[in-house]
Amino acid sequence: MNRRIGSAEALSTYLVLAAISVAMIAPFLLMVSISLAGDTATVQMDFHLIPQEFNFDNYVRVFTTPNIDIGRHILNSLIIVAGSIIGQVVVSSFVAYGFARFNAPGKNALFLILLGTMMIPGAVTLIPQFALYRALGWLGTFAPLIVPNFFGGAFNIFLIRQFIVRLPAELDEAARIDGVGPLGIFWYIIFPLIRPIAVAVAILTFQFNWSWFLEPLLYLQDANLMPLAVAVRTLSATTSAGATPMWNLVMVSSMLLTLPMLLVFFFGQKYVFEANISGGSASIK
Amino acid sequence: MAASQTSLSDTSVIRRARKPLKARQRESLWFYLIISPWLIGLLLLLAGPMVYSMYLSFTNWDLFSAPEWVGLDNYIRLFTRDRTFGSAIGNTFIYTFLYVPLNIIFSLAIAYLLNKHLPGMRFFRTVIYLPYVVPVVATTMVFRWVFAPDNGLLNGFLGAFGIDGPAWLLNPSWVKFALVIMSLWGVGSSVVFLLAGMQGIPSELYEAAAIDGASERHHFFRITLPMLSPVIFFNMIMSIIASLQTFTQVYILSADPNTPNNAIVMIIPYLFDNAFRFNRMGYASAIAWVLFVIIFVFTLLVIRSSSAWVFYENEMKR
């Protein structure tokens, strides 16, 4: 659209976008403001958009107060996230390589099934999976949250497959002539070349697992094992009747839950936008 | 999907012509070997559990004793005697039918503004996208204070215009609107998709229309919107599927004794309570399958209707 834009139109566009941006930023500011509130203001629930106090020691207290111990929950989140990323990146790439580079009877049907599984609501498998993990003795461990990633994820497999299909097949051919087997071709040729999409998958896996709520709540059962997202909600639930939650410390924890997501977004947005848009447009055409 | 299928069959035609039988068998073997992790996961974590869940929905099971076969009882009870389930379905539908269209309208409007070639648009795009990356748990925590009846952010803002805002999360008739507003805070994700779609529309289309003297409104409704319809379609399916499965916000807010639970209960939170608070695994499985059918029907309806309103560029060439 190479239309010339008049100054009145430019001004009104900026005004509307600025208003929307203020609405988008205000909740962030409120989160920061409450996280810096003192205990008296918290008990009185006297919160303001613009911070009235600056109790930065709130950010220390969540680590040093024994029954909050946010450090432990951050560590739990990191363990779940790291395990999931390794599983998703390696296994989803490998399976995607199979779909992109090999032919076999039944392949097209399997690919359609792969796409179809993305539409199935997790609710229909939740109860049997819970029973399965219970029978395996996995409840109260990280295994039910990490191990399934080592079977690959449908959306990630699809994304990576779209990427591999666009790599020239001559690369594989040349290596094959040199006597490299299918596994060697994956490890030495394909895997190094798919780095942009692998990074995107790692970021998406981080984002999903870092904010994951339902299954950790269900499978871990022990308050000490809970990831940060679940710990934030535990902290916000009143322990005794009539007591008010420590909203300032709840918001500190919410900040700690949000900041890594923002950081990962800033450093990884390039990869994720490209992957999402190529994946998204490929799947609708 | 059509594009990916053509590329699949193209390569297979070339390879099949070249390769002898034995090489082809070896290739098939490699294919199944390489995809085996996913295949095993499909059987163990998806297909198997789905069959078992279907079976469980016809039983009473408390997780400890053996499941007891009750035929269609769970389904009959859901639809005839369980009023909370009726509320859960109603609330989920109201939320979905408010959120999905509003999300499309707002994201279209914002993407339209961002697509004007003015300096600083990248900054606005980032700011508008940011809320989407905030975990729902953190969003829910802060929005309790956005929606606080007396000193909340939203009512403070409305108060500046002399409007006496409702109690939002504490009011049965407003709580669903509050949930919709909270979700719309994350509109940025759809904005980014639509914006990418808008930037992919060839500028010749607008230039040709401009020569014909088309107005700005014509540009939007006759070119932008039809060209974007595949992106809107994809967005719509994904957001319907996600909205019907809303859980975290509702679960967290329900724990507050002041929340009007009957006005906020939705399908997945109700399933969760039945399964993991009351140990009614069979009943909860029946809820899961009702949800499955609902999602399936909605997706099918959107896909069926799409031929009437989704426009694909390659249709022109035929």
Interface residues (C-beta under 8 A of the other chain):
Chain A: M1 N2 R3 I5 E9 A10 T13 Y14 V16 L17 I20 S21 M24 I25 A26 P27 F28 L30 M31 I34 M45 D46 F47 L49 V91 F94 V95 Y97 G98 F99 F102 N103 A104 P105 K107 N108 L110 F111 I113 L114 L115 T117 M119 I120 P121 G122 A123 V124 T125 L126 I127 P128 Q129 F130 A131 L132 R134 P148 F150 F151 G152 A154 I157 Q162 V165 A169 P182 F186 Q207 W210 S211 F213 L214 L218 A229 V230 V232 R233 S236 A237 W247 V250 M251 S254 M255 L257 T258 M261 L262 V264 F265 Q269 F273 N276 I277 G280 S281 A282 S283 I284 K285
Chain B: M1 A2 A3 S4 Q5 S7 L8 S9 T11 S12 R15 R16 R24 E27 S28 W30 F31 Y32 L33 I34 I35 P37 W38 L39 I40 G41 L42 L44 L45 L46 G48 P49 M50 Y52 S53 L56 L63 I110 L113 L114 N115 K116 H117 L118 G120 F124 T126 V127 I128 Y129 L130 P131 V133 V134 P135 V136 V137 A138 T139 T140 M141 V142 F143 W145 V146 A148 N151 L153 G156 W185 G188 V192 F193 A196 G197 G200 S203 Y206 E207 A210 H219 P230 V231 F233 F234 I241 L244 Q245 F247 T248 Y251 I252 A255 I267 I268 L271 F272 A275 F276 M281 A284 S285 I287 A288 W289 L291 F292 I295 F296 T299 Y312
